[in-house]
Amino acid sequence: MKKKLATILAACLALSACTASQRHLSSDYKGYGFNTFETPHGTYKVVDNPETGKLFVLPTAGYVLSNGTPPEAEARAAAMFWLDKTRRQCRITEGVLYQAPHWEFTYHCKK
């Protein structure tokens, strides 16, 4: 019973976080689609805005239900995985837990 309640609570928290994140995504990342990719730690989604040098990293719902919010190092590794996958020479300059479980990273690329 406690495990079921914990699962329901985790799902509710994840959904409430999605509302604020959706507003942020629709304003700062409008026109940029989600990209889903696999990392050694699990499946992530990213929205990348190269014009502002920011990307938004979201673990999948399954990840959140099993593990909660990823630690910054893991989310940063996922962000770097994405930047490497896009074949840009970039470095992450800042990471912020926007709203658990969503991370936002600022990056700078060589031109």
LINNOR-V362831 format. One line per field, one symbol per residue. ss: DSSP state (~ for helix, > for strand, _ for the rest). Layout:
ss->???
This chain:
ss->_~~~~~~~~~~~~~~~~~~~~~~~~~~~______>>>>>__>>>>>>>>____>>>>>>_~~~~~~~____~~~~~~~~~~~~~~____>>>>>>>>>>__>>>>>>>>__
